[in-house]
C-alpha cells in the first residue's frame, strides 16, 4: 500500500474517531441531562402524591378483601388523580402504587393500593413486591433511583416517598414508575442528527485528507529521489523544496547532510589530531564513539609540564613562545599517538593524555611509560637542535597513574569534552607536580608500577601526601637513557 493511501486512510480514521467520540460524548451528556431531569420530576411526583394519601386510612388495609372498602376506593382515587395529572408529553407516569411492610415479616414489602384499572396488570393488597433489579426499597426515605430497571412492561425510572399517619409513623411508601419509552423516542432524532453529522464530517474528512496526502507525497517523492542520488555517490545533489514548513526543513537537512558527507575526510583528519590512528580506525569501523555516554573504566593518565616555562615566556617574544610550543607539542603528540594514547587536552604548556580510552588497551600502563620515556628523549633531541639555533632549552616533568576513573563526554549541551575525571586523574596531576619536589623526570604511582614491574628500570623515590587520602602514595621514578637511539624496551633491574 502506498504511503499516500495509508496517509489518506489514517487521516480519515482519525477524523471519524475524533468526531465519533465527540458525538458519542454529546449524546451521553444529553441523555444523562434528560434522565437527571426525569429523576427530579419523578421525585417531585412521588413526594406530592405522598401528601395526598391519608396514612390513617391506609393503615386499615391488610388483605385483598379490603379492596372493597371505602378506605381503599378513596386512596385508589387519590392515586389515580395524581397519576393522570402527570401523564403529559414531558412526563408520563405509568404506575402509581403504595407499598407497606408485610404483617408476618416487616422486612418484606407488599402492595397496598394500586391505581391501575386493568385487572391483568393490577397488583392487589398483600401481594409481595418483587424488585427486578434486586435492590431493596429504602423504606421511609424520599429518593429517586439512579439506576434504570427493565421488566416485561419496559424500562422504568422509580421514585419513592413515605406516607405517615397522624402519629407520625411511616405506614407505607408511594411508588412512582416513570416510563422511559417516550424518552427513548425523543432521543432518537438527536441520535439520527448526530449520525448525520458524523457522515458529513467523514465526507469532509475524505476531501481534506486527499488534499493533505497529495501535499505530503509530492515533497516526500522529491526527498526520496535526492537521498537515493546521494546514496549513489552524487554528493553534489541538492533538494529543491522551497517551503517554510517541516518538508522544507527536511530538505535543508538533506542538503546539509550532503555537504557534511563532502566534509567527512576533513572531519576524519581533525579527529585524528586527538587520537592515534589505531583508535581512529577502531572508532570509524564501529560506527560510534565508545563510552561517550560516561562509564567507569580503568585508564592510565599521563600529565606533562614544561618546568619554569613562565620565566622562558617572559624572556621571549610572543611569536617565539608560540613557535616553541607548537614545535614541542608537534613532537609530543606524535609520540603519544605512536603509543596508542588519546590526547585529552592542552593545559597551557602542559598535556593531559589518557591510555585505555576510548578504546580498551590491556597494555595501557606499558604504553604510557614508554610514551613518557620517548617524550623525554624527544625533548632532549629538541634541546640539542635549539641549542645549535641559539634558542632556549626546556625540561619537562611527567606524572603517570593508573586506576579507575569516570570517562565520557562532560560539559553542556552546547559544548562537550571527552575526558576523564576522578581520583586517578588528580593523583596523576599531583605526581607531575611532585617531579619538581623529588627532582625526577618521570614519576609513576605504585599502581602503575605494579603493572609494569620488570619491564623498566625504576627506583622507589619516596612518598607523597595527597589531599583526600589518609595514606601517603608511594612513587617510583623511571630511569631512561636521554639518547633516543638507546634501547629502552629491554627490562632492567628494578630498584625497590
Buried (B, 14 or more C-beta within 10 A) or exposed (E): EEEBEEBBEEBBEEBBEEBBEBBEEEBEEBBEEBBEEBBEBBBBBBBBBBEBBBBEBBBBBEEEEBBEBEBBEBBBEBBBBBBEEBEEEEBBBBBBBBBBBBEEEEEEBBBBBBBBEEEEEBBBBBBEBEEEEEEEBEBEEBBBBEEBBEEEEEBBBBBBBBBBBEEEEBBBBBBBBBBBEBBEEBBEEBBEEBEEBBEEBBEEBBEEBBEBBEEBBEBBEBBEEBBEBBEEEEBEBBBEBEEEEEBBEBBBEBBEBBEEEEEEEEEEEEBBEBBBEEBBEBBEEEEEBBBBEEEEBBBBBBBBBBBEBEEBBEEBEEEBBEEBBEBBBEBBBEBBBBBBBBBBEEEEBBBBBBBBBBBEBEBBBBBBBBBBBBBBBBBBBBBEEBEEEEBBEBBBBBBBBBBEBBBBEEEEEEEEEBBBEBBBBBBBBBBBBBBEEBEBBBBBBBBBBEBBBEBBBBBBBBBBEBEEEEEEBBBBBBBBBBEBEEEBEEEEEBEE
